[in-house]
Amino acid sequence: MDIIFKEYARVAWQNKGYLFLVLFGLISATALSVYAPVFYKNIANGFTQPFSEATLQMMLENFWMVALFYAGIWLSWRILEIGIIPLDAGGVKILEKRCFAVLKQQKYDFFENQFSGSLIKQAGRFSRAYEVIMDWVMFQLIQNILGIAIAFVLFYQQQPEFAWYFLIWVVLFVSWIVSYSIWKLKYDKRVAERDSKLGGAYSDAISNIFIVKTFSLEAREQNNIDEKAQATYKAKKLAWMLMFISFAVQGIMTMGIELILVYLMIDKWQTGTFQVGEFVLFQSILLILVQRLWEFGRNFRNFFSALADATEMAEIFRIADVEKNSPNAKEFGITKGAIDFDKISFAYKRKRTIKKLFI
């Protein structure tokens, strides 16, 4: 994986201006969206009080703050969108060129032992995996870390006990996702490997279709493709079943934290130490973060699948024994070219004809 992260980081740094633009927009949008429920808390508390000019003024001030935050969120996403296309699509373009440069410097015997279709698939997956991994780092890792940090601070300011319950749940939730996904990585790699073999066999059969038809090998090639397609299907089926197990556990954990916090809210309400606005605040932030953490778990599979897809091409990047020109090599210039045919003979229908050509 070191090659994968090294190459992807190098490409991202080549577009560092757009990278910083995306980070600014993402951090700004996340911070504003997680903090916005604080104003809803104040408005909700205002609804529980008798009408007064002071209460109305407070509610209107919070209303306009919500409007201002929403405007900031909208603007932040537009800033992010300016940078994300050249960062993602531009990075894929650079890697497509890089993959071809790495492949063409391999020695001839390397290509004799590889299917061209498989190499094309490996190069394509390596390039496309960059976009998946970059999006995961931006929209899952960074965004969730920032959102959780802000939520913990807000929870702690309101109800410290709730904040610690929330933090413990986050640690357990993320630990399950990470550990389970790492364990499942070998099954995702198996899917990528079998998909490459299927693509290689398919490409080899089509590129040599003249030989296949000449020697009536259609049935044999069809059986070969069928076997590899079945093997790929079995690998994908197992990987998906394991993914659904992870989803089931995440669902139980999500419902658990919701029930625990609601029960604690009711208990606090009985003692008169809990406001309606706090319920609105906690539920609003929980809805935002639970949805994002659920997406984190779902997309963590995509992250590891992308790593598995990029692994095969990364091994080719690692090959050190490649064709290299000598540091002092110079272009070979031909000043005068000539082709000389001397003592060439051929026979046709027992009549031997000998011709000598001199050029």
PyMOL commands that set and color helices and strands:
alter all, ss='L'
color gray80, all
select helices_A, chain A and resi 2-14+16-35+37-47+53-104+108-112+116-158+160-207+209-214+218-270+276-318
alter helices_A, ss='H'
color red, helices_A
select strands_A, chain A and resi 344-348+351-355
alter strands_A, ss='S'
color yellow, strands_A
deselect
rebuild
show_as cartoon
